[in-house]
Amino acid sequence: MKKKLTIPGLLLLTVLGLYSCKKQGVYNGADSTLGAQFTDDGSTLKSAVSFPLGLAVEYPLASSNANYWNVVKREASWITFGNELKNSSIVKADGSYDFTTADNFYNLATAAGLKVFGHTLVWHTQQRASYYNSLIGGGSSSTATNFAVNPGFETTTVGTTAEPADGWQVLNGAGQFVSTTTNVNGGLKALQVNVPAGGQNYNTQLITKAQIPVTAGKTYTISYYIKGAASQNIQFEIRPYAGATAGSVSYQGGKAVTTSYAKISYDYLVPAGVTAFQLAFDLGGTQNTLYLDDVSITDASVVPPPTGGALTVIVDNAMKNHIQTVVNRYKGKITAWDVINEPFTDAAELRNNTNTPVPAGRTDVFVWQNYLGRDYASKAFTYARAVDATADLYMNEYNLESSTAKLDAFVTLAKELKAANTGITGVGTQMHCNINTSYAMIDGMFQKLAATGLKVRISELDIRLNPSEKVGAVGTSAALLNLQAAMYNYVIKSYFKYVPEAQRGGITVWGVADSDSWIVVSNGKNDAPLLFDASYNKKVAFAGMLQGLKGQ
């Protein structure tokens, strides 16, 4: 049962005024005296438990800062690399892999007797997005340019018998070509050709009004859609120019016309010296009503981006390759992984390119779910399990203790993955908390996670003591430090209370000293969210967590 908060008036006003602890009652069951209720810091964190007790660690500090590394070795049995196994840290711009730093870090850890938790295989950020986008044509100008003017005959501002659609000129058969809004292949209009009986194919003839500039030695794909009231054959002409001088015409006859629109394509290799050409259609000789639409003249070397099933296969293969390359390298060495990280938005929606837009200036976002859908999760676990049959495989997410909707979406997906035998063995709750986080919601979260039957891991624990962004030396406020310690203590005890021993996958604190925290360094916050101060001295938060681990 939570204790009633009865903070003495003067002290409460001091805390509220200086450090923004919102309204009376926000501290849940924290001790009303705000005194030093946590004093036991005489043993190590890892010695208090039998499950993995971890710290998130960064290689630059671990390899150069003795005080930092000594704290890690003393307190932790496991470490999670802060960045060194994330996609953008090991995948190069060309898609190849460089494990130099990750390997060095792994060797440093194991030499110190530390085990490594693998973080993370599939995420939407800190990805080598430039490489993955290059595979699917995203963020590039890979869509081939159509050099035909008014290719769908949509524009008819001239609308004469000599020029029935802008950019197209009648050579023979004036009055036989008319714009139509019926029998179109694409867009709103097509060109209808009313061919009379008798004559030759060139008696009904249409040509591009302007010459189309081309490059000698390159191949251009010429295509169009055509159908007729009756089947027949037609021909088209490629009329080359070397500057102003006309060259020999290339006749392409025997092109079938059926009663349904069909695409006709031809690859034209531009001869030496040719600088431009015109495209002409010879449609006469057989009485018929023809419909011509969607002419295209493109550089054949430009491959359009994949779509549909082809796009899915490319992204799926890229994800599979990454997962299996990384897991295989550390098979038998790293025995637990975050397979997918942060699958949902704050609105509890599966991420996609719409609800997870790329922030300005960022080039490291690639949302796998956008291309693979919900199945990306089952695929990811299946690919990881295929490489390592015994590793623990986790799904990790943040704000589960503060958003019921997100928690429920996460639990639903976890149960789906478990039921489908994908290989998932655990769920991770990051728990980037603050001193205002609801005790009741923490309890509810652990109960729902435990109900999945999977292992439950606190994966990225830290506790902000200045969530309202007040100025001043918040890190030296005894009141706030004690409230922070109380929250650390409560989180641990709630974990022990609601997660059965067999399901406890471990606890990792996300960082070592306050000065190294991502909240301070990356987010620029005035805060002190970790267990050690900038000089690597134990804070009262350390005692709060240690006593929680001991059940006190």
C-alpha positions in Angstrom: 0.0 0.0 0.0 1.3 3.5 -0.9 2.0 5.8 2.0 0.2 9.2 2.2 2.5 12.1 1.4 2.8 14.6 4.2 5.8 16.8 3.3 6.2 19.6 5.9 4.9 22.9 4.5 8.2 24.9 4.3 10.2 22.1 2.8 7.4 21.3 0.3 7.4 25.0 -0.8 11.1 24.9 -1.2 11.0 21.8 -3.4 8.1 23.1 -5.4 9.5 26.5 -5.9 13.0 25.6 -6.8 12.7 22.3 -8.6 9.2 22.0 -10.1 7.8 19.0 -8.4 4.3 19.9 -9.7 1.4 19.4 -7.2 1.0 17.9 -3.8 0.8 14.1 -4.1 3.0 13.7 -7.2 5.7 11.8 -5.2 3.5 8.7 -4.7 4.7 7.0 -1.6 8.1 8.7 -1.0 8.9 9.1 2.7 7.3 12.3 4.0 10.5 13.4 5.8 12.5 13.5 2.6 15.4 12.5 4.8 18.3 10.2 4.2 16.2 7.0 4.2 18.7 5.2 2.0 22.2 4.8 3.4 23.3 1.3 2.6 26.0 1.6 -0.1 28.6 -0.7 1.3 28.3 -3.5 -1.2 28.2 -3.8 -5.0 25.1 -3.9 -7.1 25.9 -7.1 -8.8 26.6 -8.9 -5.5 23.0 -8.3 -4.5 21.3 -10.4 -7.2 21.8 -13.6 -9.2 20.4 -12.2 -12.5 22.3 -9.9 -14.9 23.0 -6.5 -13.4 24.1 -4.1 -16.1 25.3 -0.7 -17.0 25.2 1.0 -20.4 28.8 1.8 -21.3 30.5 3.7 -24.1 33.8 2.6 -25.6 35.6 6.0 -25.7 35.1 6.4 -21.9 35.7 2.7 -21.1 39.0 2.7 -22.9 40.3 6.0 -21.7 38.8 6.9 -18.3 40.0 4.7 -15.5 37.6 6.0 -12.9 34.6 5.3 -15.2 35.8 1.8 -16.1 36.6 0.9 -12.5 33.1 1.7 -11.5 31.7 -0.5 -14.3 33.9 -3.4 -13.4 33.1 -3.1 -9.7 29.3 -2.8 -10.0 28.2 -4.6 -13.1 28.1 -8.2 -14.3 26.9 -7.3 -17.8 27.3 -4.2 -20.0 25.3 -2.9 -22.9 27.2 -1.0 -25.5 25.7 2.5 -25.8 26.3 2.8 -29.5 28.9 0.5 -30.7 26.6 -2.3 -32.0 24.0 -0.1 -33.5 23.5 -0.2 -37.2 25.2 3.0 -38.2 28.2 2.2 -36.0 29.0 -1.0 -37.9 27.5 -0.6 -41.4 29.6 1.5 -43.8 28.2 3.7 -46.6 28.6 0.9 -49.1 26.8 -1.7 -47.0 29.9 -3.5 -45.9 30.6 -4.1 -42.2 33.4 -2.7 -39.9 33.4 -4.4 -36.5 36.7 -3.0 -35.3 35.4 -0.8 -32.5 32.7 -3.3 -31.5 35.3 -6.1 -31.4 37.7 -4.0 -29.4 34.9 -3.2 -26.9 33.8 -6.8 -26.6 37.4 -7.9 -25.9 37.9 -5.2 -23.3 34.7 -6.3 -21.6 35.4 -10.0 -21.6 38.9 -9.4 -20.3 37.3 -7.6 -17.3 35.0 -10.6 -16.7 31.9 -8.7 -18.1 29.2 -10.2 -20.3 27.8 -8.2 -23.1 24.1 -7.7 -24.0 23.6 -7.0 -27.7 21.9 -3.8 -28.5 20.3 -3.4 -31.0 19.6 -5.3 -34.2 16.5 -3.6 -35.8 15.6 0.0 -34.9 14.4 3.0 -36.9 17.2 5.4 -35.9 21.0 5.3 -35.9 20.7 3.3 -39.1 22.9 3.6 -42.2 19.9 5.0 -43.9 21.8 6.3 -47.0 22.7 2.8 -47.9 19.3 1.3 -47.3 17.6 4.1 -49.2 20.0 3.5 -52.1 18.7 0.0 -52.4 15.1 1.1 -52.8 15.7 4.4 -54.7 14.6 6.5 -51.8 16.0 10.0 -51.4 17.4 10.0 -55.0 16.4 11.0 -58.5 16.4 7.4 -59.7 13.0 7.8 -61.4 13.6 7.9 -65.1 12.8 11.3 -66.9 10.3 11.0 -69.7 11.7 13.1 -72.6 8.4 13.0 -74.6 6.5 16.3 -74.5 2.9 15.9 -73.4 3.2 12.1 -73.4 -0.4 11.4 -72.4 -1.9 13.9 -74.8 -3.4 15.6 -71.8 -2.7 19.2 -72.9 -4.7 20.4 -75.9 -4.4 24.2 -75.8 -3.7 24.3 -79.6 -6.3 21.7 -80.6 -6.0 22.1 -84.3 -6.2 19.4 -87.1 -2.5 20.0 -87.5 -1.6 19.8 -83.8 -4.4 17.9 -82.0 -2.4 17.7 -78.8 0.4 20.1 -77.7 3.8 18.9 -78.9 2.4 16.5 -81.5 2.2 17.4 -85.2 0.2 15.7 -87.9 2.3 15.0 -91.0 -0.4 13.2 -93.0 -4.1 12.7 -92.3 -5.2 16.1 -91.0 -8.6 15.7 -89.3 -8.0 12.0 -88.5 -6.5 12.8 -85.0 -8.8 14.0 -82.2 -8.4 14.3 -78.5 -10.8 12.0 -76.5 -11.7 11.6 -72.8 -13.0 8.0 -73.4 -10.9 4.9 -74.0 -7.9 6.3 -72.1 -5.1 4.3 -70.7 -4.0 6.7 -68.0 -4.8 10.3 -67.0 -7.9 12.0 -68.4 -7.2 12.0 -72.2 -5.9 9.9 -75.1 -5.5 10.5 -78.8 -8.2 8.9 -81.0 -7.1 8.1 -84.6 -9.9 7.6 -87.2 -8.1 5.8 -90.0 -10.0 5.7 -93.4 -9.8 2.7 -95.7 -7.1 2.5 -98.4 -3.7 4.2 -98.7 -0.4 3.4 -97.1 0.7 3.4 -93.4 2.3 6.8 -93.9 -1.1 8.4 -95.0 -2.0 8.6 -91.3 1.1 10.0 -89.6 1.9 11.7 -86.3 5.3 13.0 -85.1 6.8 14.7 -82.1 6.9 18.4 -83.0 10.3 19.1 -81.6 13.5 17.1 -81.8 14.4 15.2 -78.6 18.0 15.7 -77.5 19.9 12.4 -76.9 23.4 11.2 -76.3 25.2 9.0 -78.8 26.1 5.6 -77.5 23.3 5.5 -74.9 20.2 3.4 -75.1 16.8 4.9 -74.8 13.6 3.0 -74.1 10.7 4.0 -76.3 7.2 2.8 -75.3 3.6 3.6 -75.8 0.1 2.1 -75.1 -2.2 1.4 -78.1 -5.5 -0.4 -78.8 -7.9 -0.5 -81.7 -11.5 -1.3 -82.5 -10.0 -4.2 -84.5 -6.6 -5.8 -84.4 -3.9 -4.9 -86.9 -0.2 -4.0 -87.1 1.3 -0.5 -87.2 4.9 0.9 -87.4 6.7 3.7 -85.8 9.8 5.6 -87.0 12.9 7.0 -85.3 14.1 10.0 -87.3 17.7 10.8 -86.1 19.6 14.1 -86.5 23.2 15.0 -86.3 22.8 18.7 -85.5 20.6 20.0 -88.2 21.3 17.2 -90.6 18.7 14.4 -90.8 20.0 10.9 -90.8 18.6 7.5 -92.0 15.2 6.7 -90.6 14.9 3.6 -88.4 11.6 1.9 -89.2 10.1 -0.4 -86.6 7.2 -2.3 -88.3 5.0 -5.1 -87.4 3.9 -3.7 -84.0 0.7 -5.4 -82.9 -2.5 -3.6 -82.1 -5.2 -5.5 -80.1 -8.6 -4.5 -78.9 -7.3 -3.8 -75.4 -4.5 -1.4 -74.4 -1.1 -3.0 -74.6 2.3 -1.6 -73.9 4.8 -1.7 -76.8 8.5 -1.1 -75.9 11.7 -0.8 -77.9 15.2 -0.1 -76.9 17.1 2.3 -79.3 20.8 2.5 -79.2 21.8 6.0 -80.4 24.3 5.8 -83.3 27.6 7.7 -83.2 27.1 11.4 -84.2 23.4 11.5 -83.5 22.3 14.4 -81.2 18.5 14.2 -81.4 15.6 12.3 -82.9 11.9 12.7 -83.6 9.4 9.9 -83.0 6.7 9.3 -85.6 3.8 6.9 -85.7 2.6 5.5 -89.1 -1.0 4.4 -88.5 -2.7 4.3 -91.9 -3.5 1.7 -94.5 -6.2 -0.2 -92.6 -9.6 1.2 -91.7 -9.9 1.3 -88.0 -10.3 3.4 -84.9 -7.1 3.5 -82.9 -6.3 4.9 -79.4 -2.8 6.0 -78.5 -1.7 7.0 -75.0 1.2 7.4 -72.6 4.2 7.6 -74.8 7.5 7.4 -73.0 11.1 8.0 -74.0 13.5 7.4 -71.2 17.2 6.7 -70.5 17.3 2.9 -70.3 20.2 3.1 -67.8 18.1 4.7 -65.2 16.3 1.9 -63.3 13.1 3.1 -61.6 12.7 2.4 -57.9 11.2 -1.0 -57.0 7.6 -1.1 -55.9 5.2 -3.6 -54.4 6.5 -7.1 -53.8 9.9 -6.3 -55.3 10.4 -3.5 -52.8 9.4 -5.7 -49.9 11.9 -8.4 -50.9 14.7 -5.9 -51.1 14.0 -4.5 -47.6 13.4 -7.9 -46.1 16.7 -9.2 -47.5 18.5 -6.2 -46.1 17.1 -6.7 -42.7 17.8 -10.4 -42.7 21.4 -9.8 -43.8 22.0 -7.3 -41.1 20.5 -9.4 -38.3 22.3 -12.6 -39.4 25.6 -11.0 -40.1 25.8 -9.4 -36.6 24.4 -12.3 -34.6 26.6 -14.8 -36.4 29.7 -12.8 -35.7 29.0 -12.9 -31.9 27.3 -16.3 -31.7 28.4 -18.0 -28.5 29.8 -14.7 -27.3 26.8 -12.4 -26.9 24.0 -14.5 -25.6 21.2 -12.0 -25.4 20.0 -9.4 -27.9 17.5 -6.6 -28.4 16.2 -7.9 -31.7 13.7 -5.1 -32.3 13.7 -1.7 -30.5 10.9 0.8 -30.2 8.4 -0.6 -32.7 5.7 1.8 -31.7 5.2 5.6 -31.7 4.1 7.5 -28.6 0.5 7.2 -30.0 0.9 3.4 -29.8 1.0 3.0 -33.6 3.3 0.7 -35.4 5.9 3.1 -36.9 5.9 4.1 -40.6 7.2 6.9 -42.7 4.2 9.1 -41.9 4.1 8.8 -38.1 7.9 8.7 -37.8 9.1 11.5 -40.1 12.8 12.2 -40.5 13.8 15.2 -38.4 15.5 18.1 -40.1 19.1 17.5 -40.6 19.0 13.8 -39.7 20.2 11.2 -42.2 20.1 8.1 -39.9 16.4 7.2 -40.0 15.1 4.1 -41.8 11.7 2.8 -40.7 11.8 -1.0 -41.5 8.1 -1.3 -40.6 7.1 1.1 -43.3 8.1 -1.5 -46.0 7.5 -4.8 -44.2 4.5 -4.0 -42.0 3.8 -5.8 -38.8 5.4 -8.9 -40.1 8.8 -7.2 -39.7 8.8 -8.2 -36.1 8.2 -11.9 -36.6 10.7 -12.0 -39.5 13.4 -10.3 -37.3 13.0 -12.8 -34.5 12.9 -15.7 -36.9 16.1 -14.6 -38.7 17.9 -14.1 -35.4 16.8 -17.5 -34.0 17.9 -19.2 -37.2 21.5 -18.2 -36.5 21.6 -18.7 -32.7 19.3 -21.3 -31.3 20.0 -20.6 -27.6 20.4 -16.8 -27.3 17.8 -14.8 -25.4 15.9 -12.6 -27.9 14.1 -9.4 -26.6 11.7 -6.8 -27.9 12.5 -3.4 -26.3 10.3 -0.3 -25.9 10.1 3.0 -23.9 7.3 4.8 -22.0 5.6 1.5 -21.1 5.3 2.8 -17.5 3.6 6.0 -18.6 1.4 5.1 -21.6 -1.3 2.4 -21.1 -2.1 2.4 -24.9 1.6 1.9 -25.8 2.0 -0.8 -23.1 -1.1 -2.7 -24.4 0.1 -2.5 -28.0 3.5 -3.8 -27.0 2.1 -6.6 -25.0 -0.3 -7.6 -27.8 2.7 -7.8 -30.2 4.8 -9.8 -27.7 2.0 -12.3 -27.3 1.6 -12.6 -31.1 5.3 -13.3 -31.5 5.4 -15.8 -28.7 2.3 -17.7 -30.1 3.9 -17.8 -33.5 7.1 -19.4 -32.2 9.3 -16.8 -33.7 12.0 -17.3 -31.1 11.2 -14.3 -28.8 12.1 -15.1 -25.2 11.8 -11.7 -23.5 10.5 -8.1 -23.3 12.5 -5.1 -22.3 11.1 -2.0 -20.7 13.5 0.9 -21.0 12.1 2.9 -18.0 13.5 6.4 -18.7 11.6 7.6 -15.6 11.5 10.7 -13.5 10.6 11.5 -9.8 6.9 12.1 -10.9 6.4 8.7 -12.5 3.3 7.0 -11.2 3.9 4.1 -8.9 0.6 2.6 -9.9 1.5 2.6 -13.5 4.9 1.0 -12.8 3.1 -1.8 -10.9 0.6 -2.2 -13.7 3.3 -2.4 -16.3 5.2 -5.1 -14.6 2.1 -7.1 -14.1 1.1 -7.0 -17.8 4.7 -7.7 -19.0 5.0 -10.7 -16.6 1.6 -12.0 -17.8 3.2 -12.6 -21.3 5.1 -15.5 -19.7 8.3 -14.1 -21.3 11.4 -12.9 -19.4 11.1 -9.3 -18.3 14.1 -7.0 -18.4 14.5 -3.4 -17.2 16.7 -2.4 -20.0 17.6 1.3 -19.8 16.8 2.6 -16.4 17.5 6.2 -15.4 15.5 8.7 -13.3 15.3 12.4 -14.0 15.1 14.6 -10.9 14.4 17.8 -12.9 11.6 16.9 -15.3 10.2 20.4 -15.3 13.4 21.9 -16.6 14.1 24.3 -13.7 17.5 26.2 -13.6 19.9 25.8 -10.8 22.0 23.1 -9.2 19.4 20.4 -9.1 22.0 17.8 -8.7 22.9 19.0 -5.2 19.4 19.3 -3.8 19.1 16.8 -1.0 15.3 16.8 -1.4 15.4 15.9 -5.1 18.2 13.4 -4.6 16.2 11.6 -1.9 13.1 11.5 -4.1 15.2 10.1 -6.9 16.6 7.4 -4.6 13.0 6.6 -3.6 12.0 6.1 -7.2 15.0 3.9 -7.9 14.1 1.9 -4.8 10.4 1.6 -5.8 11.1 0.5 -9.4 13.4 -2.3 -8.2 11.0 -3.5 -5.5 8.0 -3.4 -7.9 10.1 -5.5 -10.4 10.7 -8.1 -7.7 7.1 -8.0 -6.5 5.4 -8.5 -9.9 7.9 -10.4 -12.0 8.4 -14.0 -10.9 12.0 -15.0 -10.3 12.2 -17.3 -13.3 11.1 -14.5 -15.6 13.7 -11.9 -14.4 15.9 -11.1 -17.3 18.0 -8.5 -15.5 18.3 -4.8 -14.8 20.5 -2.3 -16.7 21.0 1.3 -15.7 21.5 3.5 -18.8 24.8 5.1 -18.0 27.4 5.5 -15.2 27.8 9.0 -14.0 25.4 12.0 -14.3 27.9 13.8 -16.5 27.9 11.0 -19.0 24.2 10.5 -19.3 22.5 10.8 -22.7 20.0 13.1 -21.0 22.7 15.6 -20.2 25.1 15.1 -23.1 22.8 14.4 -26.0 19.6 16.1 -24.9 21.3 19.0 -23.1 19.1 18.8 -20.0 19.9 20.3 -16.6 19.6 17.0 -14.7 21.4 14.3 -12.7 19.6 11.0 -13.6 22.1 8.3 -12.7 23.7 6.5 -9.7 27.0 8.4 -9.6 28.0 12.0 -9.7 30.4 13.6 -12.1 33.3 12.5 -9.8 32.0 8.9 -9.8 31.0 9.1 -6.2 27.9 7.0 -5.1 24.8 9.1 -4.8 21.9 8.4 -2.5 20.3 6.9 -5.6 22.8 4.2 -5.5 21.8 3.3 -2.0 18.1 3.4 -3.0 18.7 0.9 -5.8 21.0 -1.3 -3.8 18.5 -1.5 -0.9 15.8 -2.3 -3.5 17.9 -5.1 -4.8 18.2 -6.4 -1.3 14.4 -6.1 -0.8 14.7 -3.2 1.7 
